[in-house]
Structure formats: C-alpha cells, structure tokens
Amino acid sequence: MKTKLASLLVLFPCLVLAQTGNWNDSPANWNNSSANWNNSSANWNNSPSNWDNSSSNWNATNGVYDNRGNRIGYETQAPSGVTNIYDNNGNRLGYSPSKRQ
C-alpha cells in the first residue's frame, strides 16, 4: 500500500498540493462553491436584475470598480459570510471566504 501511495505522489504531485491548502479557503468547500445556491447569481440576492446590484442604480453601495473608476461588477455576501464578486452581467468572478470559521 505504501508503495502505491508513493507512486501516486511521484506521478501526481498535485495531490499533495490539493491537501495542503486551507479547507476554509478552498473552492471545493461547499460554502465557497459556485454550485451553492447562496453563491449563485440565479439567487435573487445575487442577481444583476436585483436593483441593489444593478449597474443602473447610482446609489448601489456594493459596486466593484477598476483603478479608473469604472464599475466592473458588484459584490454580495452569502449567509455563510462568503463575499461573492460578480461582473455586471452576474457572472461570478471570485469570492472571499468567510472569516467567521
């Protein structure tokens, strides 16, 4: 068994890297997953159709801007504490894991 494991580690060193990361930050963690309803732009709270997230809403407080001041998207926070970042069309660009864990 040890020989098989050693062979796998030599052939697939990424197996070691995958296990050395912090689980709380991992996209494989359900709290961070784009498959989680709380992180989906299909969820009304995260939808670009929701006025609170709309690029047409000049009073929106969750806009994400580039260095030139152009709005490039918006962010929302899931009930788990994960902050999701979307472009103006609702495509999820990334996330910041919850700090509550």
C-alpha positions in Angstrom: 0.0 0.0 0.0 2.8 2.5 0.9 4.4 1.7 -2.5 1.2 2.5 -4.4 0.8 5.8 -2.4 4.4 6.8 -3.1 4.0 6.0 -6.8 0.9 8.2 -6.9 2.7 11.1 -5.2 5.6 10.8 -7.7 3.2 10.7 -10.7 0.7 13.3 -9.4 2.4 15.7 -7.1 -0.6 18.0 -7.3 -2.4 15.5 -5.0 -0.1 16.8 -2.2 -0.8 20.4 -3.0 -4.5 19.8 -3.0 -4.4 18.6 0.5 -2.0 21.2 1.9 -4.4 24.2 1.3 -6.7 25.6 3.9 -10.1 23.9 3.6 -11.9 27.1 4.7 -10.5 28.9 1.6 -10.9 26.1 -0.9 -13.4 26.3 -3.8 -14.1 22.6 -3.0 -15.6 23.7 0.3 -19.4 23.9 -0.2 -19.6 27.3 1.5 -17.4 28.7 -1.3 -18.7 26.6 -4.2 -20.3 28.3 -7.2 -22.8 25.4 -7.1 -24.1 26.5 -3.7 -27.4 28.4 -4.2 -26.2 31.1 -1.8 -23.3 31.9 -4.2 -25.3 31.7 -7.5 -26.4 34.7 -9.5 -29.7 32.8 -10.1 -30.4 33.6 -6.4 -32.3 36.9 -6.3 -30.0 38.3 -3.6 -27.0 37.9 -6.1 -28.8 38.7 -9.3 -27.9 41.6 -11.5 -31.6 42.1 -12.0 -31.9 42.9 -8.3 -31.9 46.8 -8.2 -29.5 46.7 -5.3 -26.9 45.0 -7.6 -27.8 46.9 -10.8 -25.2 49.0 -12.6 -28.0 51.4 -13.3 -28.5 52.0 -9.6 -26.3 55.1 -8.9 -26.9 54.6 -5.2 -25.8 51.0 -5.0 -23.2 50.6 -2.3 -21.8 47.2 -3.4 -20.2 48.2 -6.7 -16.7 46.9 -7.6 -14.6 49.4 -9.6 -11.3 49.3 -11.6 -8.5 51.8 -11.0 -10.0 54.3 -13.4 -13.3 54.4 -11.5 -15.3 52.3 -14.0 -17.8 49.9 -12.4 -16.8 46.4 -13.4 -19.2 44.5 -11.1 -20.7 44.1 -7.7 -20.3 42.0 -4.6 -22.8 40.3 -2.3 -22.4 38.4 1.0 -23.9 35.0 1.4 -25.5 33.9 4.7 -22.4 31.8 5.4 -20.2 35.0 5.4 -18.7 34.3 1.9 -18.3 37.5 -0.1 -19.1 36.8 -3.8 -17.8 39.1 -6.6 -19.7 39.2 -9.9 -19.3 41.1 -13.1 -22.1 43.5 -14.2 -23.8 40.6 -16.0 -24.0 38.3 -12.9 -21.0 36.1 -13.8 -19.3 35.1 -10.6 -15.6 36.2 -10.8 -14.5 35.1 -7.4 -15.1 35.1 -3.7 -13.5 35.9 -0.4 -14.0 33.1 2.2 -15.9 33.7 5.4 -13.8 35.0 8.3 -16.3 33.5 10.8 -14.9 29.9 10.7 
